[in-house]
Amino acid sequence: MPERLVKEDEGELWMKDVKLLEKEDADLVSDKTLQVFKEIIEEETYPKRIAEKLDIHEQKIYYHIKKLKRAGLVEVSREERRGGALCKFYRPVAGALAFDISEDWSRSRRSSLDVESEVLGFFSEFIGSGTFSGSVVVGSPKEHGPFMTAARDGHYAVQLGLYLGGFCGLEDRFVVKLDTEVKAEEALDRDMILIGGPITNTVSRDLNEELDVNFDWERTWKIVSDISGNSYSDENIGLVAKVKHNDHVRILLSGLDFEGTKTCILGVTQQPGKVLDGYKPGEDFYRVIRGLDRDGDGKTDDIEILE
């Protein structure tokens, strides 16, 4: 994972990748090397062009670029033939650089940036551009669907929305839809976050049979894992999943009961490092979690990873 440079501006945190240099890289601070680096930062370029702009012999430019490459600050972006010669174009590796001048590091079990990276990765299709894209789909609170059930977990989308709002803004549209609206409008051609399971959310029901960890209601209402062979039937158990469906991303946050859905929302928004650990972009992801009542007040306040 790259180092991160973080700054606060008007109450908001902004970050970018930064290349951290050690004390032995101090020779890079020389005027000529920094001049060459500045040219590469301003535009993707090649040694001969830099030499012409700075009025420096081309061989000396290669010397400075070699130092920059050794420190991991620049890389070859492409090659192109010019005047019979092969030109290598260079670009910077990171958006910033910093010198580490002290060996005084304090150990941290886990940084908030690690957690943010996992959240940004897991929800990248929805928040990666800085503006929320896709839809959040909740079950209708009216009786509907083949089981004529009414959803009781749609309001949990508010918790998720407030959390994701810390990472992105909103497009000029309403991003939350009832499952019945999605069906009526045939609005399935976008990425979706589905709140609630296949009994109360008919869009989740369409996805359910394709999941390697899915909901089964034929005999006993339970979650069945084709991956581990285990099944789970407690009402406070939920499934967090991310899969591809008809060329679109589907994230499912669903429980066997509304308490299980609450467990999923709680886990993703309050313990994302725990729930999303092991997620790999482009691969299907499944996490079965159980809600726990640690303080004995009858409400879920912690989670346990079952699978």
CORDAKA-V190215 format. One record per pair of residues at least 4 apart in sequence whose C-alpha atoms are under 7 Angstrom apart, sorted by the first residue. I is the first residue (numbers start at 1). J is the second residue. If there is no record, write none. Layout:
i->I j->J
i->I j->J
This chain:
i->2 j->17
i->3 j->17
i->3 j->18
i->3 j->19
i->3 j->20
i->4 j->15
i->4 j->16
i->4 j->17
i->4 j->18
i->5 j->15
i->5 j->16
i->5 j->17
i->5 j->18
i->6 j->13
i->6 j->14
i->6 j->15
i->6 j->16
i->7 j->13
i->7 j->14
i->7 j->15
i->8 j->12
i->8 j->13
i->8 j->14
i->9 j->13
i->16 j->95
i->17 j->94
i->17 j->95
i->17 j->96
i->18 j->94
i->18 j->95
i->18 j->96
i->18 j->97
i->18 j->98
i->19 j->73
i->19 j->94
i->19 j->96
i->19 j->97
i->19 j->98
i->20 j->97
i->20 j->98
i->20 j->99
i->20 j->100
i->21 j->25
i->21 j->98
i->21 j->99
i->21 j->100
i->22 j->99
i->22 j->100
i->22 j->101
i->23 j->99
i->23 j->100
i->23 j->101
i->25 j->71
i->28 j->33
i->28 j->34
i->29 j->33
i->29 j->34
i->30 j->34
i->31 j->35
i->32 j->36
i->33 j->37
i->33 j->64
i->34 j->38
i->35 j->39
i->36 j->40
i->36 j->50
i->36 j->64
i->37 j->41
i->38 j->42
i->39 j->43
i->39 j->50
i->40 j->44
i->40 j->45
i->40 j->90
i->40 j->91
i->40 j->92
i->41 j->91
i->41 j->92
i->44 j->89
i->44 j->90
i->44 j->91
i->45 j->49
i->45 j->89
i->45 j->90
i->46 j->50
i->46 j->87
i->46 j->88
i->46 j->89
i->46 j->90
i->47 j->51
i->47 j->58
i->47 j->61
i->47 j->62
i->48 j->52
i->48 j->58
i->49 j->53
i->50 j->54
i->51 j->55
i->51 j->56
i->51 j->57
i->51 j->58
i->51 j->61
i->52 j->56
i->56 j->60
i->57 j->61
i->58 j->62
i->59 j->63
i->60 j->64
i->61 j->65
i->62 j->66
i->63 j->67
i->64 j->68
i->65 j->69
i->66 j->70
i->67 j->71
i->68 j->72
i->68 j->73
i->68 j->74
i->69 j->73
i->69 j->74
i->69 j->75
i->73 j->92
i->73 j->93
i->73 j->94
i->74 j->90
i->74 j->91
i->74 j->92
i->74 j->93
i->75 j->90
i->75 j->91
i->75 j->92
i->75 j->93
i->76 j->88
i->76 j->89
i->76 j->90
i->76 j->91
i->77 j->89
i->77 j->90
i->77 j->91
i->78 j->88
i->78 j->89
i->79 j->86
i->79 j->87
i->79 j->88
i->79 j->89
i->80 j->86
i->80 j->87
i->80 j->88
i->81 j->85
i->81 j->86
i->81 j->87
i->82 j->86
i->82 j->87
i->110 j->114
i->111 j->115
i->112 j->116
i->113 j->117
i->114 j->118
i->115 j->119
i->115 j->272
i->115 j->273
i->116 j->120
i->117 j->121
i->118 j->122
i->118 j->273
i->118 j->276
i->119 j->123
i->119 j->272
i->120 j->124
i->120 j->128
i->121 j->281
i->123 j->127
i->124 j->128
i->126 j->132
i->126 j->133
i->126 j->134
i->127 j->131
i->127 j->132
i->127 j->133
i->127 j->167
i->127 j->168
i->130 j->167
i->130 j->168
i->130 j->169
i->131 j->168
i->131 j->169
i->131 j->170
i->131 j->171
i->132 j->168
i->132 j->169
i->132 j->170
i->132 j->171
i->134 j->190
i->134 j->191
i->134 j->192
i->135 j->175
i->135 j->176
i->135 j->177
i->135 j->191
i->135 j->192
i->135 j->193
i->136 j->175
i->136 j->176
i->136 j->177
i->136 j->192
i->136 j->193
i->136 j->194
i->137 j->176
i->137 j->177
i->137 j->178
i->137 j->179
i->137 j->192
i->137 j->193
i->137 j->194
i->137 j->195
i->138 j->154
i->138 j->177
i->138 j->178
i->138 j->179
i->138 j->194
i->138 j->195
i->138 j->196
i->138 j->201
i->139 j->151
i->139 j->154
i->139 j->178
i->139 j->179
i->139 j->196
i->139 j->200
i->139 j->201
i->140 j->150
i->140 j->151
i->140 j->178
i->140 j->179
i->140 j->180
i->141 j->150
i->141 j->151
i->141 j->152
i->142 j->150
i->143 j->148
i->143 j->149
i->143 j->150
i->144 j->148
i->144 j->149
i->144 j->150
i->145 j->149
i->145 j->202
i->147 j->199
i->149 j->199
i->149 j->200
i->150 j->200
i->151 j->200
i->152 j->258
i->153 j->196
i->153 j->258
i->153 j->261
i->154 j->195
i->156 j->160
i->156 j->262
i->156 j->265
i->157 j->161
i->157 j->195
i->158 j->162
i->159 j->163
i->160 j->164
i->160 j->265
i->160 j->269
i->161 j->165
i->163 j->269
i->164 j->168
i->165 j->169
i->177 j->181
i->177 j->182
i->178 j->182
i->179 j->183
i->179 j->201
i->179 j->202
i->179 j->203
i->180 j->184
i->181 j->185
i->182 j->186
i->182 j->187
i->182 j->188
i->183 j->187
i->190 j->248
i->191 j->248
i->191 j->249
i->191 j->250
i->192 j->249
i->192 j->250
i->192 j->251
i->193 j->250
i->193 j->251
i->193 j->252
i->194 j->204
i->194 j->251
i->194 j->252
i->194 j->253
i->195 j->252
i->195 j->253
i->195 j->254
i->196 j->200
i->196 j->201
i->196 j->253
i->196 j->254
i->196 j->255
i->196 j->261
i->197 j->201
i->197 j->204
i->197 j->205
i->197 j->254
i->197 j->255
i->198 j->202
i->198 j->204
i->198 j->205
i->198 j->208
i->199 j->205
i->201 j->205
i->202 j->206
i->203 j->207
i->204 j->208
i->207 j->211
i->208 j->214
i->208 j->215
i->209 j->214
i->212 j->225
i->212 j->226
i->212 j->227
i->213 j->223
i->213 j->224
i->213 j->225
i->213 j->226
i->213 j->286
i->214 j->223
i->214 j->224
i->214 j->225
i->215 j->222
i->215 j->223
i->215 j->224
i->216 j->221
i->216 j->222
i->216 j->223
i->216 j->224
i->217 j->221
i->217 j->222
i->221 j->233
i->222 j->231
i->222 j->232
i->222 j->233
i->222 j->256
i->223 j->231
i->223 j->232
i->223 j->233
i->224 j->230
i->224 j->231
i->224 j->232
i->225 j->229
i->225 j->230
i->225 j->231
i->235 j->256
i->235 j->257
i->235 j->259
i->235 j->260
i->236 j->255
i->236 j->257
i->236 j->259
i->236 j->260
i->236 j->263
i->236 j->290
i->236 j->291
i->237 j->255
i->237 j->256
i->237 j->260
i->237 j->289
i->237 j->290
i->237 j->291
i->238 j->254
i->238 j->255
i->238 j->256
i->238 j->260
i->238 j->261
i->238 j->263
i->238 j->264
i->238 j->288
i->238 j->289
i->238 j->290
i->239 j->253
i->239 j->254
i->239 j->255
i->239 j->264
i->239 j->287
i->239 j->288
i->239 j->289
i->240 j->252
i->240 j->253
i->240 j->254
i->240 j->264
i->240 j->286
i->240 j->287
i->240 j->288
i->241 j->251
i->241 j->252
i->241 j->253
i->241 j->285
i->241 j->286
i->241 j->287
i->242 j->250
i->242 j->251
i->242 j->252
i->242 j->284
i->242 j->285
i->242 j->286
i->243 j->249
i->243 j->250
i->243 j->251
i->243 j->284
i->243 j->285
i->244 j->248
i->244 j->249
i->244 j->250
i->245 j->249
i->245 j->250
i->253 j->261
i->253 j->264
i->253 j->265
i->254 j->260
i->254 j->261
i->254 j->264
i->255 j->259
i->255 j->260
i->255 j->261
i->256 j->260
i->257 j->261
i->258 j->262
i->259 j->263
i->260 j->264
i->260 j->291
i->261 j->265
i->262 j->266
i->263 j->267
i->263 j->290
i->263 j->291
i->263 j->300
i->264 j->268
i->265 j->269
i->266 j->270
i->267 j->271
i->267 j->272
i->267 j->275
i->267 j->303
i->268 j->272
i->268 j->275
i->271 j->275
i->272 j->276
i->273 j->277
i->275 j->287
i->279 j->285
i->287 j->307
i->288 j->305
i->288 j->306
i->288 j->307
i->289 j->303
i->289 j->304
i->289 j->305
i->289 j->306
i->289 j->307
i->290 j->303
i->290 j->304
i->290 j->305
i->290 j->306
i->291 j->300
i->291 j->302
i->291 j->303
i->291 j->304
i->292 j->300
i->292 j->301
i->292 j->302
i->292 j->303
i->293 j->298
i->293 j->299
i->293 j->300
i->293 j->301
i->293 j->302
i->294 j->301
i->294 j->302
